[in-house]
Amino acid sequence: MTFVKVKMALQKIAPAGKLGVRLKEDALKNVISSLKTEGHAVTSVSREDGIFLLEVTKGGG
């Protein structure tokens, strides 16, 4: 999932809401960096069968 798709999903939830994101390793670093830049928090990262699972808390802005 690219950052654009993550950003679109975050627009559908309220501030402080949680979003689960599944990513391949090649997108992980850029998506996490972009989320932090946009004011969101990555509250957990885990790996399952080669796919990274992120829990993102939507920021207020």
PyMOL Python script that loads the backbone (N, CA, C, O; Angstrom):
from pymol import cmd

cmd.read_pdbstr("""\
ATOM      1  N   MET A   1       0.855  -1.173   0.000  1.00  0.00           N
ATOM      2  CA  MET A   1       0.000   0.000   0.000  1.00  0.00           C
ATOM      3  C   MET A   1       0.898   1.232   0.000  1.00  0.00           C
ATOM      4  O   MET A   1       1.822   1.332   0.807  1.00  0.00           O
ATOM      5  N   THR A   2       0.634   2.136  -0.875  1.00  0.00           N
ATOM      6  CA  THR A   2       1.444   3.343  -0.934  1.00  0.00           C
ATOM      7  C   THR A   2       0.945   4.379   0.062  1.00  0.00           C
ATOM      8  O   THR A   2      -0.138   4.246   0.632  1.00  0.00           O
ATOM      9  N   PHE A   3       1.748   5.404   0.257  1.00  0.00           N
ATOM     10  CA  PHE A   3       1.360   6.457   1.188  1.00  0.00           C
ATOM     11  C   PHE A   3       0.072   7.131   0.747  1.00  0.00           C
ATOM     12  O   PHE A   3      -0.745   7.498   1.592  1.00  0.00           O
ATOM     13  N   VAL A   4      -0.126   7.301  -0.532  1.00  0.00           N
ATOM     14  CA  VAL A   4      -1.355   7.945  -1.033  1.00  0.00           C
ATOM     15  C   VAL A   4      -2.586   7.161  -0.577  1.00  0.00           C
ATOM     16  O   VAL A   4      -3.574   7.754  -0.145  1.00  0.00           O
ATOM     17  N   LYS A   5      -2.530   5.858  -0.670  1.00  0.00           N
ATOM     18  CA  LYS A   5      -3.665   5.036  -0.227  1.00  0.00           C
ATOM     19  C   LYS A   5      -3.858   5.139   1.282  1.00  0.00           C
ATOM     20  O   LYS A   5      -4.989   5.187   1.768  1.00  0.00           O
ATOM     21  N   VAL A   6      -2.753   5.173   2.020  1.00  0.00           N
ATOM     22  CA  VAL A   6      -2.844   5.321   3.479  1.00  0.00           C
ATOM     23  C   VAL A   6      -3.455   6.675   3.825  1.00  0.00           C
ATOM     24  O   VAL A   6      -4.311   6.767   4.705  1.00  0.00           O
ATOM     25  N   LYS A   7      -3.018   7.715   3.139  1.00  0.00           N
ATOM     26  CA  LYS A   7      -3.534   9.059   3.391  1.00  0.00           C
ATOM     27  C   LYS A   7      -5.034   9.123   3.098  1.00  0.00           C
ATOM     28  O   LYS A   7      -5.789   9.739   3.851  1.00  0.00           O
ATOM     29  N   MET A   8      -5.463   8.494   2.016  1.00  0.00           N
ATOM     30  CA  MET A   8      -6.887   8.481   1.679  1.00  0.00           C
ATOM     31  C   MET A   8      -7.694   7.734   2.744  1.00  0.00           C
ATOM     32  O   MET A   8      -8.797   8.156   3.090  1.00  0.00           O
ATOM     33  N   ALA A   9      -7.166   6.653   3.255  1.00  0.00           N
ATOM     34  CA  ALA A   9      -7.857   5.893   4.309  1.00  0.00           C
ATOM     35  C   ALA A   9      -7.934   6.713   5.598  1.00  0.00           C
ATOM     36  O   ALA A   9      -8.943   6.667   6.301  1.00  0.00           O
ATOM     37  N   LEU A  10      -6.878   7.459   5.910  1.00  0.00           N
ATOM     38  CA  LEU A  10      -6.878   8.286   7.124  1.00  0.00           C
ATOM     39  C   LEU A  10      -7.901   9.417   7.045  1.00  0.00           C
ATOM     40  O   LEU A  10      -8.436   9.845   8.068  1.00  0.00           O
ATOM     41  N   GLN A  11      -8.172   9.897   5.842  1.00  0.00           N
ATOM     42  CA  GLN A  11      -9.152  10.978   5.676  1.00  0.00           C
ATOM     43  C   GLN A  11     -10.560  10.529   6.041  1.00  0.00           C
ATOM     44  O   GLN A  11     -11.428  11.362   6.301  1.00  0.00           O
ATOM     45  N   LYS A  12     -10.792   9.228   6.063  1.00  0.00           N
ATOM     46  CA  LYS A  12     -12.124   8.705   6.350  1.00  0.00           C
ATOM     47  C   LYS A  12     -12.375   8.468   7.838  1.00  0.00           C
ATOM     48  O   LYS A  12     -13.494   8.129   8.224  1.00  0.00           O
ATOM     49  N   ILE A  13     -11.356   8.640   8.677  1.00  0.00           N
ATOM     50  CA  ILE A  13     -11.537   8.382  10.101  1.00  0.00           C
ATOM     51  C   ILE A  13     -11.325   9.662  10.900  1.00  0.00           C
ATOM     52  O   ILE A  13     -10.706  10.611  10.420  1.00  0.00           O
ATOM     53  N   ALA A  14     -11.843   9.676  12.120  1.00  0.00           N
ATOM     54  CA  ALA A  14     -11.755  10.853  12.997  1.00  0.00           C
ATOM     55  C   ALA A  14     -10.353  10.984  13.578  1.00  0.00           C
ATOM     56  O   ALA A  14      -9.625   9.996  13.676  1.00  0.00           O
ATOM     57  N   PRO A  15      -9.966  12.218  13.971  1.00  0.00           N
ATOM     58  CA  PRO A  15      -8.686  12.391  14.661  1.00  0.00           C
ATOM     59  C   PRO A  15      -8.595  11.458  15.874  1.00  0.00           C
ATOM     60  O   PRO A  15      -9.576  11.238  16.585  1.00  0.00           O
ATOM     61  N   ALA A  16      -7.419  10.932  16.085  1.00  0.00           N
ATOM     62  CA  ALA A  16      -7.114   9.967  17.146  1.00  0.00           C
ATOM     63  C   ALA A  16      -7.651   8.568  16.818  1.00  0.00           C
ATOM     64  O   ALA A  16      -7.504   7.646  17.620  1.00  0.00           O
ATOM     65  N   GLY A  17      -8.262   8.409  15.661  1.00  0.00           N
ATOM     66  CA  GLY A  17      -8.717   7.085  15.238  1.00  0.00           C
ATOM     67  C   GLY A  17      -7.542   6.219  14.830  1.00  0.00           C
ATOM     68  O   GLY A  17      -6.461   6.726  14.532  1.00  0.00           O
ATOM     69  N   LYS A  18      -7.754   4.917  14.818  1.00  0.00           N
ATOM     70  CA  LYS A  18      -6.697   3.948  14.494  1.00  0.00           C
ATOM     71  C   LYS A  18      -6.935   3.351  13.105  1.00  0.00           C
ATOM     72  O   LYS A  18      -8.069   3.136  12.678  1.00  0.00           O
ATOM     73  N   LEU A  19      -5.823   3.094  12.424  1.00  0.00           N
ATOM     74  CA  LEU A  19      -5.865   2.475  11.109  1.00  0.00           C
ATOM     75  C   LEU A  19      -4.811   1.379  11.046  1.00  0.00           C
ATOM     76  O   LEU A  19      -3.664   1.598  11.434  1.00  0.00           O
ATOM     77  N   GLY A  20      -5.183   0.231  10.571  1.00  0.00           N
ATOM     78  CA  GLY A  20      -4.237  -0.851  10.341  1.00  0.00           C
ATOM     79  C   GLY A  20      -3.776  -0.825   8.899  1.00  0.00           C
ATOM     80  O   GLY A  20      -4.592  -0.706   7.985  1.00  0.00           O
ATOM     81  N   VAL A  21      -2.461  -0.935   8.686  1.00  0.00           N
ATOM     82  CA  VAL A  21      -1.877  -0.833   7.349  1.00  0.00           C
ATOM     83  C   VAL A  21      -0.967  -2.034   7.114  1.00  0.00           C
ATOM     84  O   VAL A  21      -0.168  -2.396   7.977  1.00  0.00           O
ATOM     85  N   ARG A  22      -1.093  -2.641   5.958  1.00  0.00           N
ATOM     86  CA  ARG A  22      -0.214  -3.743   5.561  1.00  0.00           C
ATOM     87  C   ARG A  22       0.715  -3.239   4.461  1.00  0.00           C
ATOM     88  O   ARG A  22       0.259  -2.671   3.469  1.00  0.00           O
ATOM     89  N   LEU A  23       2.027  -3.451   4.639  1.00  0.00           N
ATOM     90  CA  LEU A  23       3.015  -2.937   3.690  1.00  0.00           C
ATOM     91  C   LEU A  23       4.070  -3.969   3.370  1.00  0.00           C
ATOM     92  O   LEU A  23       4.401  -4.821   4.195  1.00  0.00           O
ATOM     93  N   LYS A  24       4.592  -3.883   2.159  1.00  0.00           N
ATOM     94  CA  LYS A  24       5.801  -4.628   1.817  1.00  0.00           C
ATOM     95  C   LYS A  24       6.996  -3.825   2.329  1.00  0.00           C
ATOM     96  O   LYS A  24       6.905  -2.617   2.546  1.00  0.00           O
ATOM     97  N   GLU A  25       8.104  -4.514   2.516  1.00  0.00           N
ATOM     98  CA  GLU A  25       9.279  -3.890   3.106  1.00  0.00           C
ATOM     99  C   GLU A  25       9.776  -2.693   2.303  1.00  0.00           C
ATOM    100  O   GLU A  25      10.237  -1.713   2.889  1.00  0.00           O
ATOM    101  N   ASP A  26       9.693  -2.752   0.977  1.00  0.00           N
ATOM    102  CA  ASP A  26      10.239  -1.669   0.166  1.00  0.00           C
ATOM    103  C   ASP A  26       9.501  -0.340   0.370  1.00  0.00           C
ATOM    104  O   ASP A  26      10.067   0.715   0.083  1.00  0.00           O
ATOM    105  N   ALA A  27       8.263  -0.360   0.854  1.00  0.00           N
ATOM    106  CA  ALA A  27       7.498   0.874   1.073  1.00  0.00           C
ATOM    107  C   ALA A  27       7.535   1.333   2.527  1.00  0.00           C
ATOM    108  O   ALA A  27       7.132   2.456   2.831  1.00  0.00           O
ATOM    109  N   LEU A  28       8.005   0.495   3.408  1.00  0.00           N
ATOM    110  CA  LEU A  28       7.909   0.752   4.851  1.00  0.00           C
ATOM    111  C   LEU A  28       8.527   2.075   5.276  1.00  0.00           C
ATOM    112  O   LEU A  28       7.863   2.897   5.907  1.00  0.00           O
ATOM    113  N   LYS A  29       9.774   2.282   4.939  1.00  0.00           N
ATOM    114  CA  LYS A  29      10.501   3.465   5.404  1.00  0.00           C
ATOM    115  C   LYS A  29       9.839   4.756   4.910  1.00  0.00           C
ATOM    116  O   LYS A  29       9.661   5.696   5.684  1.00  0.00           O
ATOM    117  N   ASN A  30       9.479   4.803   3.636  1.00  0.00           N
ATOM    118  CA  ASN A  30       8.881   6.025   3.080  1.00  0.00           C
ATOM    119  C   ASN A  30       7.503   6.312   3.667  1.00  0.00           C
ATOM    120  O   ASN A  30       7.174   7.468   3.933  1.00  0.00           O
ATOM    121  N   VAL A  31       6.701   5.284   3.869  1.00  0.00           N
ATOM    122  CA  VAL A  31       5.355   5.490   4.419  1.00  0.00           C
ATOM    123  C   VAL A  31       5.439   5.971   5.860  1.00  0.00           C
ATOM    124  O   VAL A  31       4.732   6.906   6.237  1.00  0.00           O
ATOM    125  N   ILE A  32       6.286   5.355   6.670  1.00  0.00           N
ATOM    126  CA  ILE A  32       6.428   5.788   8.063  1.00  0.00           C
ATOM    127  C   ILE A  32       6.921   7.228   8.124  1.00  0.00           C
ATOM    128  O   ILE A  32       6.401   8.031   8.899  1.00  0.00           O
ATOM    129  N   SER A  33       7.905   7.553   7.323  1.00  0.00           N
ATOM    130  CA  SER A  33       8.428   8.925   7.292  1.00  0.00           C
ATOM    131  C   SER A  33       7.348   9.926   6.886  1.00  0.00           C
ATOM    132  O   SER A  33       7.225  10.988   7.495  1.00  0.00           O
ATOM    133  N   SER A  34       6.577   9.595   5.873  1.00  0.00           N
ATOM    134  CA  SER A  34       5.518  10.498   5.397  1.00  0.00           C
ATOM    135  C   SER A  34       4.407  10.648   6.436  1.00  0.00           C
ATOM    136  O   SER A  34       3.873  11.743   6.617  1.00  0.00           O
ATOM    137  N   LEU A  35       4.061   9.568   7.110  1.00  0.00           N
ATOM    138  CA  LEU A  35       3.035   9.648   8.159  1.00  0.00           C
ATOM    139  C   LEU A  35       3.465  10.591   9.273  1.00  0.00           C
ATOM    140  O   LEU A  35       2.674  11.415   9.734  1.00  0.00           O
ATOM    141  N   LYS A  36       4.714  10.472   9.704  1.00  0.00           N
ATOM    142  CA  LYS A  36       5.223  11.348  10.768  1.00  0.00           C
ATOM    143  C   LYS A  36       5.243  12.797  10.312  1.00  0.00           C
ATOM    144  O   LYS A  36       4.895  13.692  11.082  1.00  0.00           O
ATOM    145  N   THR A  37       5.642  13.038   9.080  1.00  0.00           N
ATOM    146  CA  THR A  37       5.669  14.398   8.533  1.00  0.00           C
ATOM    147  C   THR A  37       4.270  15.009   8.520  1.00  0.00           C
ATOM    148  O   THR A  37       4.121  16.214   8.726  1.00  0.00           O
ATOM    149  N   GLU A  38       3.249  14.196   8.281  1.00  0.00           N
ATOM    150  CA  GLU A  38       1.854  14.669   8.218  1.00  0.00           C
ATOM    151  C   GLU A  38       1.213  14.754   9.601  1.00  0.00           C
ATOM    152  O   GLU A  38       0.049  15.140   9.709  1.00  0.00           O
ATOM    153  N   GLY A  39       1.941  14.405  10.658  1.00  0.00           N
ATOM    154  CA  GLY A  39       1.424  14.551  12.019  1.00  0.00           C
ATOM    155  C   GLY A  39       0.712  13.335  12.589  1.00  0.00           C
ATOM    156  O   GLY A  39       0.017  13.439  13.599  1.00  0.00           O
ATOM    157  N   HIS A  40       0.878  12.191  11.956  1.00  0.00           N
ATOM    158  CA  HIS A  40       0.261  10.964  12.453  1.00  0.00           C
ATOM    159  C   HIS A  40       1.315  10.160  13.228  1.00  0.00           C
ATOM    160  O   HIS A  40       2.514  10.396  13.081  1.00  0.00           O
ATOM    161  N   ALA A  41       0.862   9.218  14.043  1.00  0.00           N
ATOM    162  CA  ALA A  41       1.779   8.408  14.842  1.00  0.00           C
ATOM    163  C   ALA A  41       1.676   6.941  14.442  1.00  0.00           C
ATOM    164  O   ALA A  41       0.582   6.390  14.318  1.00  0.00           O
ATOM    165  N   VAL A  42       2.813   6.334  14.245  1.00  0.00           N
ATOM    166  CA  VAL A  42       2.859   4.883  14.033  1.00  0.00           C
ATOM    167  C   VAL A  42       3.029   4.266  15.412  1.00  0.00           C
ATOM    168  O   VAL A  42       4.097   4.371  16.013  1.00  0.00           O
ATOM    169  N   THR A  43       1.986   3.626  15.914  1.00  0.00           N
ATOM    170  CA  THR A  43       1.996   3.152  17.295  1.00  0.00           C
ATOM    171  C   THR A  43       2.501   1.720  17.435  1.00  0.00           C
ATOM    172  O   THR A  43       2.870   1.299  18.531  1.00  0.00           O
ATOM    173  N   SER A  44       2.522   0.977  16.345  1.00  0.00           N
ATOM    174  CA  SER A  44       3.147  -0.345  16.409  1.00  0.00           C
ATOM    175  C   SER A  44       3.514  -0.814  15.010  1.00  0.00           C
ATOM    176  O   SER A  44       2.863  -0.473  14.023  1.00  0.00           O
ATOM    177  N   VAL A  45       4.573  -1.603  14.959  1.00  0.00           N
ATOM    178  CA  VAL A  45       5.015  -2.222  13.711  1.00  0.00           C
ATOM    179  C   VAL A  45       5.334  -3.677  14.024  1.00  0.00           C
ATOM    180  O   VAL A  45       6.082  -3.970  14.957  1.00  0.00           O
ATOM    181  N   SER A  46       4.778  -4.563  13.257  1.00  0.00           N
ATOM    182  CA  SER A  46       5.103  -5.976  13.419  1.00  0.00           C
ATOM    183  C   SER A  46       5.249  -6.589  12.026  1.00  0.00           C
ATOM    184  O   SER A  46       4.883  -5.977  11.022  1.00  0.00           O
ATOM    185  N   ARG A  47       5.777  -7.779  11.986  1.00  0.00           N
ATOM    186  CA  ARG A  47       6.005  -8.438  10.706  1.00  0.00           C
ATOM    187  C   ARG A  47       5.375  -9.821  10.735  1.00  0.00           C
ATOM    188  O   ARG A  47       5.543 -10.577  11.692  1.00  0.00           O
ATOM    189  N   GLU A  48       4.653 -10.138   9.680  1.00  0.00           N
ATOM    190  CA  GLU A  48       3.995 -11.436   9.614  1.00  0.00           C
ATOM    191  C   GLU A  48       4.120 -11.967   8.190  1.00  0.00           C
ATOM    192  O   GLU A  48       3.603 -11.351   7.258  1.00  0.00           O
ATOM    193  N   ASP A  49       4.784 -13.075   8.009  1.00  0.00           N
ATOM    194  CA  ASP A  49       4.958 -13.701   6.698  1.00  0.00           C
ATOM    195  C   ASP A  49       5.513 -12.740   5.654  1.00  0.00           C
ATOM    196  O   ASP A  49       5.077 -12.755   4.502  1.00  0.00           O
ATOM    197  N   GLY A  50       6.482 -11.898   6.051  1.00  0.00           N
ATOM    198  CA  GLY A  50       7.130 -10.984   5.118  1.00  0.00           C
ATOM    199  C   GLY A  50       6.379  -9.697   4.860  1.00  0.00           C
ATOM    200  O   GLY A  50       6.846  -8.856   4.093  1.00  0.00           O
ATOM    201  N   ILE A  51       5.226  -9.523   5.481  1.00  0.00           N
ATOM    202  CA  ILE A  51       4.442  -8.297   5.335  1.00  0.00           C
ATOM    203  C   ILE A  51       4.484  -7.544   6.664  1.00  0.00           C
ATOM    204  O   ILE A  51       4.332  -8.137   7.732  1.00  0.00           O
ATOM    205  N   PHE A  52       4.689  -6.247   6.582  1.00  0.00           N
ATOM    206  CA  PHE A  52       4.709  -5.417   7.784  1.00  0.00           C
ATOM    207  C   PHE A  52       3.301  -4.919   8.094  1.00  0.00           C
ATOM    208  O   PHE A  52       2.562  -4.494   7.206  1.00  0.00           O
ATOM    209  N   LEU A  53       2.955  -4.982   9.358  1.00  0.00           N
ATOM    210  CA  LEU A  53       1.651  -4.525   9.831  1.00  0.00           C
ATOM    211  C   LEU A  53       1.870  -3.312  10.718  1.00  0.00           C
ATOM    212  O   LEU A  53       2.554  -3.399  11.738  1.00  0.00           O
ATOM    213  N   LEU A  54       1.297  -2.190  10.337  1.00  0.00           N
ATOM    214  CA  LEU A  54       1.436  -0.953  11.097  1.00  0.00           C
ATOM    215  C   LEU A  54       0.104  -0.597  11.722  1.00  0.00           C
ATOM    216  O   LEU A  54      -0.951  -0.797  11.120  1.00  0.00           O
ATOM    217  N   GLU A  55       0.159  -0.070  12.926  1.00  0.00           N
ATOM    218  CA  GLU A  55      -1.015   0.552  13.521  1.00  0.00           C
ATOM    219  C   GLU A  55      -0.720   2.038  13.554  1.00  0.00           C
ATOM    220  O   GLU A  55       0.275   2.475  14.132  1.00  0.00           O
ATOM    221  N   VAL A  56      -1.593   2.805  12.931  1.00  0.00           N
ATOM    222  CA  VAL A  56      -1.405   4.249  12.800  1.00  0.00           C
ATOM    223  C   VAL A  56      -2.513   4.960  13.562  1.00  0.00           C
ATOM    224  O   VAL A  56      -3.688   4.616  13.437  1.00  0.00           O
ATOM    225  N   THR A  57      -2.124   5.961  14.356  1.00  0.00           N
ATOM    226  CA  THR A  57      -3.093   6.819  15.030  1.00  0.00           C
ATOM    227  C   THR A  57      -3.135   8.138  14.286  1.00  0.00           C
ATOM    228  O   THR A  57      -2.112   8.802  14.118  1.00  0.00           O
ATOM    229  N   LYS A  58      -4.312   8.510  13.847  1.00  0.00           N
ATOM    230  CA  LYS A  58      -4.468   9.737  13.071  1.00  0.00           C
ATOM    231  C   LYS A  58      -4.204  10.959  13.935  1.00  0.00           C
ATOM    232  O   LYS A  58      -4.701  11.066  15.056  1.00  0.00           O
ATOM    233  N   GLY A  59      -3.414  11.876  13.396  1.00  0.00           N
ATOM    234  CA  GLY A  59      -3.138  13.127  14.072  1.00  0.00           C
ATOM    235  C   GLY A  59      -4.298  14.091  13.930  1.00  0.00           C
ATOM    236  O   GLY A  59      -5.230  13.851  13.162  1.00  0.00           O
ATOM    237  N   GLY A  60      -4.235  15.175  14.669  1.00  0.00           N
ATOM    238  CA  GLY A  60      -5.326  16.140  14.672  1.00  0.00           C
ATOM    239  C   GLY A  60      -5.368  17.044  13.470  1.00  0.00           C
ATOM    240  O   GLY A  60      -6.408  17.646  13.204  1.00  0.00           O
ATOM    241  N   GLY A  61      -4.284  17.169  12.728  1.00  0.00           N
ATOM    242  CA  GLY A  61      -4.282  18.121  11.634  1.00  0.00           C
ATOM    243  C   GLY A  61      -4.231  17.555  10.349  1.00  0.00           C
ATOM    244  O   GLY A  61      -4.226  18.280   9.354  1.00  0.00           O
TER     245      GLY A  61
END
""", "prot")
cmd.dss("prot")
cmd.show_as("cartoon", "prot")
cmd.util.cbc("prot")
cmd.orient("prot")
